[in-house]
Amino acid sequence: MVVFPLSRKGLWDGGRNNYIADCNMDNSISKKKIIYLDQFAVSEMMDRNSNVEWKEIKKLLLKAYKAGKIVCPTSSEHLIETVPKGFLDASDHDGFLSSLSDGLTYKSELLVVTQLISSRLRKNNKTLNTFFHFNTKEVLSNKKTYDELFTHNIQSKELMNFGVNDVNQIRKAVGSNRVDPKTKRTLYLLTKKLTVDKFIERLDDLLKKGQTVLRGDQMGNTKIPNWIDSIIWRLLNVHKFKKKDIIHLKAQLKRTGFDSIPTLDIRHSLKALISLYNKTEDFGDQIDISRISTGLPISDVLFTDKKRKSEIIELELDVKYKTKVLSGQHQDLCLFIDYLKKEIN
């Protein structure tokens, strides 16, 4: 348990935290279409026995990248999902995706969330620097790094699977029964509101006591930092939020919930829908949600599985964030092939 104060010098006092946009960015990147390739998409392209569509997509991606039309950033989720393939295959997969990335890697969800909150309240522009690390290199070609990530993958899987064992009360209430659209909509909005209310409660605690506690959520025999508390900690210690910023954030959440904070909006929209349909969650679901939360707002095209695509479209998140969402279905692959051909020509 870690206590961090709101009134300590340097948190309440001092100048505004200035936002530096794209200081390390190659301006040519901003002109390229950003394509988020899910791990399964990379695997299909690297599989020698893949179908003709995936072989064509691989060829066109390389051609479009060479022509300066597209970029395919890497991600921590890609690394986590790739290490189980074994060192040689994982290294090949990582090398291929890195060759299309221009050194871009999607930042972790926590970093993006706090930057978006800070930019929103301080009226700073959202830029590529908000979402990406620059000048990163392939990771899995190093055996020591691979072994460390493989161990991390196993530990993360155990923790995440344990953390989703308990089904929330709304999911129990809905069960497998059919509900009419109006009731479904009401329960969906209630589920989202409960999470916003928890966030506001932590901000109230901070304002009332002048400090708050970074709590640990028990996952089996391990404690991990509470998600909401981690966000508040970064806002105070990295973005130097002061009392007026916390009050402003609280008012924003009361007024619009997570709607104006893309990563939180996407995460908790998907979580609410999963709860509503009484769907069980596992390690892969948690990775998918994190990937979509960070990738959807900034990508032009995002690959995910059929189930996640269906959820995104039902929630109209693809329309809201102006992102083309594709899965591995034949029709989607053909659409993507046409898309790449148009970009190249």
N, C-alpha and C positions, 0 to 999 in steps of 0.2 A: 504494500500500500504506500503510495507516494502522495504527500500533500503539497500542492502548489498554490501560492497566494495570488490574489488579484492585485493587491496594493503594493507589492514590492517595487522598489525603484527599478526602472527599466521596463516594467510592464505597464504601469499606469502613467509613469512620467516619460518625458522624452518626446522626440519628434515623430511624425507620422512615418510608418513603414512604407517607403517608396517602392513602387512596383517597377521592376526592370524587365522590359519586354524583349525577348529574342536577342539578347546580347551576344549569344554564341551561335546564332543561326545563320546558315547559308541561305541567302534570300531566294535561291533557286528552288529550295524545298517548298516554299509557300505556293509555288505555281504548279506543284504536282498533285495528282489525286492520291489520297491516302487510303490504302486498302489494308484492312485488318484480316489477316489470314489466321483462322482457327488452327489449332494443332492438327486436327483431322485433315484439313486441306493440305497442309504441308506434307503430312504422311502419305496422302494419296498421290501427290505429285512426285514424291521420292520413291514410291513403290514401283518396281520394274514391271509388275503385273497390273498396273492401274489401267483403267479404261481409256478409250481414245480421247474422251473429253478432257480428262485430267492431264493427259500428255500434251494436248493442244494448249491448255491453260498455262502449263509450265513454260512452254515455248513462247507463248505470247507475253507472259509476265516478264520474262528475261528480255524480250525484244522491246516491250514498252518501257521497262526500266532503263535500258541502254539508250532509248530515245529521249529520256528525261521526262516521261509523261506520268509515271506512277512511282510510289514508294510504299514499301511494306514494312513498317516498323516491327521490331521484336517486342516481347513483353516478358515479365516475370512468370506469368501464367503459362506462357509457351515453354519456358524452361522447366517448370514444375511438372507439366504434362509430358514432356519429352524424355526426361531422365529414365523412366521405367523401360524404355526401349533398349537399354544397354549402351555402353560407352561409344562403340563404333557408330551405330545407327543414330544415336542422339547427337553425336558430333557432326555427322553428315547433315542431319536435319537443321541443326543450328547454323551450320556454315552456309547452307542454301538460303535460309531466311535472312541471315545477316548480310548476304551479298545483295539483297534487294532493299536493305533498310536505310542506306545513307547514314548509318550510325545512330539512327533514331530508335529509342526504346520508350514505350509508354511508361509514364511514371506510375508508382503504386497508387492505389485508390485513395489512401489517406492523404498523400501529398496533393493529389488533384482536388480532393474535397476541400481541404483547408485553403488552397490557393483560390479556388472558385468563390468560397465564402468571402475571403478577404477582398478579392477583386470586385465582387458584387457590392459590398458595403462601401468600398472606397472608390467606386465608379472607375476602376481601371479596366482597360481592354483585356479580353481573353485572347491569348495568342498561342502559337505553337509551343512557346516556352512554358505555358501553363500545363501542358499535357505531356511533354517529352523531355527525356534526357538526351543530350547530344554527344556525338563522338564516342559512342559505346562500341565495343568489339564483340566478336563471337566469344561465348563463354565456355561451352561444353567441350571444346577441343583440349582443354586442360584437365588431365585426369584427376588431379587433386580437387579442383573445383567441382568436377562432375560428382565425385564421391561425396563431397559435402552436401551438394544439392540433392543427391539421392537419399541421403539420411534425412535431410530436411523434408523431402517429399513424404517419406514414411511417417514422420512425426506429425506433419501437417494433416495428413489424411486421417490419422487416428484422432487428432483433436477435433477436426471439423466434423467427422462422423459422430463423435460423442456429443458435440455441441448441438446437433440437430435431432437428437433422440426424443426430446420432449416436444410434444405437439401443443401449439397454443390453443387457448380456449375457443377462439373463433373457429379454428379448424375442426375442433371436436364438435362444436355446435352445428356446423354445416354437414360434417360427415360425408357420407356418399349419397345423401338425399338430393333430389332435384329441387332447385329453388328457382323462383321466377326471376327474370332479369332485374326487376326493380329491387328485390331483396338482395340479390347478388351485388348490385351496385352499392347499396347501402352498407353491406358488410365489407366490401372492398375499401370504401372511403373510411369506414371506422377503423379498419386495420391500419391504414396509413396514418390516420390521426393519432392513434395510440403511440406510435413511434415518435411523432412530432412532439406530443405532450411530454414524453419521457425526456426529450432533449431540452424542452423549455424548463422542466423541473430542475435539471442540472444547472441551467443558467440561473434560475432563481436561487438555488443553493449557493452558487458562487457570489451573486450579488448580495445576498443576505449575510453570509459569513466572511466575505472578503477573501475566501480561499475555498478550494474544493479538493477532493481526493481522487487520485487516479486509482480506481478500483480494479481488482483482478477478478475476472470471471472464472469460476472453477470449471475446468474441463478434465474430468477424471482426476488424476493426481497432479495435474498441472494448472497453474493460473495464467491466464493471458489478459493483457490490458483490455479493459472495457472499451468498446468501440466509440461510444459517445464521449467518454472521458478523454480518450486519445485525441479526438478532434479538438476538444476544448484545450487540452494541453498544448497542442501545436499552435492554436490561435493565440494563446498567451505568450508562449516562449519563443516561437519562430516568427509569427506575424505581429507580435508585440501589441496584441489587443489591449485596450484600456477599458475603463468602465463604460464610457460612452459607446464604444464598439459593441460591448456585450449587450447593452440596452437596445441598441439598434438591431442587433441580430435577433434578439428575443422578439422585438416588434415585427421584424420581417417574417419570422417563423409563425407568429400568431396570425399574420395577415395572409400569407400565401403558402404556408407549410414548406415543403421541399421543392415546390414547383419551379422556383427560380434558381435552384442549385442542381444542375444536371445530374451529377453522379449520385447524389442522394435521392433525387427524383426517380431515376432509373432503378437503382437498387431496391428501394422500398415499394415501388410499383410492382416489380417482378415478385418480390417477397410476398406482397399482399395477395397477388393473383395465385401464387403457389399455395398459400394458406387457404384461400377461398375454395380451391378445387381439391383440397385435402390431399395434395400430392406429397409424397415422402421426399425428403431431401438427402443428398449424400455429398461426398467430397467433390464429385464432378459438378454438381449443381452450384456449389459455393464458388468454384473456380469460374464457371460460366457467368455467374452474376457479377463477380468482380471484373471479369474481362469486358462484359457488355457495358458496365457502368462507366468504365474509363474509356472504352473504345468508341462507343456509339456517338457521343457528342462531337467528336473531332474527325471521324472517319467518313469518307465518301462511300465506301463499300465495306460491309462487315460480314464475314462468314461465321456462321454458328450452326448448331444442329437443328433438325427439323422441329423439335419440341420448343426450343428457345425462340426460333423464328416465329412460330405460331403465337407464342405469348407476346412477343414484341409487337407483332401486327395487330393482335387483339387489343392491346393497350394503345395502339397508334403511336408508339414511341418512334418508329421509323419515320413517320410523317413529321412529328414534332421536331426531331433533330435532323431532318433532311438527309437521312442515310439509307442507302439501298442495302437491305438485309437479304442474304442468300444462304441457302443450305446446300447439301450435297446432292439434292435431287436433280435428275436429268434436265428438267426444264430450267432450273436455276443455273446449271453449268452452261447450258446453251446461251442463256441471257448474258452470262459473264463473258463468254467467248466473244459475242457480238459487241459487248461494252469495250473490251480490250482492243478489238479490231478498229473500232471507231476512234479510240484514243490514239492509236498508232497512226491512223490515216489523217 
